[in-house]
């Protein structure tokens, strides 16, 4: 587990643009169980592909897309273990992945971007992909 003081800037990178942190399994369940609307959930991470690709890509997509998810949420891998474990139950059958980006509609997973789809891609490439996903599901 990473110390909280280390991850504060990485948390703030998303919360500063409107993401709600889900830090417990109960918060994840409360948000996704019997939920209506679309929710974008970022499985945040301390790794370089989160900093260099996932977080910037998500922010670019949200700035440029006409259609956007109703809710923006995040869980932090390596920090909020119970929340991430619960979130991963909702992203089955995909294996654990961080960073990752999930889109839920009415509490059901409709799209999932795994780490291997983030690594080696520019933020703009990730944003372009997410904009297409938002157009389809939001």
Secondary structure as the mmCIF struct_conf table of DSSP 4:
data_model
#
loop_
_struct_conf.conf_type_id
_struct_conf.id
_struct_conf.beg_label_comp_id
_struct_conf.beg_label_asym_id
_struct_conf.beg_label_seq_id
_struct_conf.end_label_comp_id
_struct_conf.end_label_asym_id
_struct_conf.end_label_seq_id
HELX_RH_AL_P HELX_RH_AL_P1 UNK A 4 UNK A 15
TURN_TY1_P TURN_TY1_P1 UNK A 16 UNK A 18
HELX_LH_PP_P HELX_LH_PP_P1 UNK A 19 UNK A 19
STRN STRN1 UNK A 20 UNK A 21
BEND BEND1 UNK A 24 UNK A 24
HELX_RH_AL_P HELX_RH_AL_P2 UNK A 25 UNK A 32
TURN_TY1_P TURN_TY1_P2 UNK A 33 UNK A 34
BEND BEND2 UNK A 37 UNK A 37
STRN STRN2 UNK A 38 UNK A 44
BEND BEND3 UNK A 46 UNK A 47
HELX_RH_AL_P HELX_RH_AL_P3 UNK A 48 UNK A 49
HELX_RH_PI_P HELX_RH_PI_P1 UNK A 50 UNK A 54
HELX_RH_AL_P HELX_RH_AL_P4 UNK A 55 UNK A 64
BEND BEND4 UNK A 66 UNK A 67
BEND BEND5 UNK A 70 UNK A 70
STRN STRN3 UNK A 71 UNK A 76
TURN_TY1_P TURN_TY1_P3 UNK A 77 UNK A 79
HELX_RH_AL_P HELX_RH_AL_P5 UNK A 81 UNK A 90
TURN_TY1_P TURN_TY1_P4 UNK A 91 UNK A 93
BEND BEND6 UNK A 94 UNK A 94
HELX_LH_PP_P HELX_LH_PP_P2 UNK A 95 UNK A 96
BEND BEND7 UNK A 98 UNK A 99
STRN STRN4 UNK A 100 UNK A 105
TURN_TY1_P TURN_TY1_P5 UNK A 106 UNK A 107
STRN STRN5 UNK A 108 UNK A 113
HELX_RH_3T_P HELX_RH_3T_P1 UNK A 115 UNK A 117
TURN_TY1_P TURN_TY1_P6 UNK A 118 UNK A 120
HELX_RH_AL_P HELX_RH_AL_P6 UNK A 123 UNK A 137
#
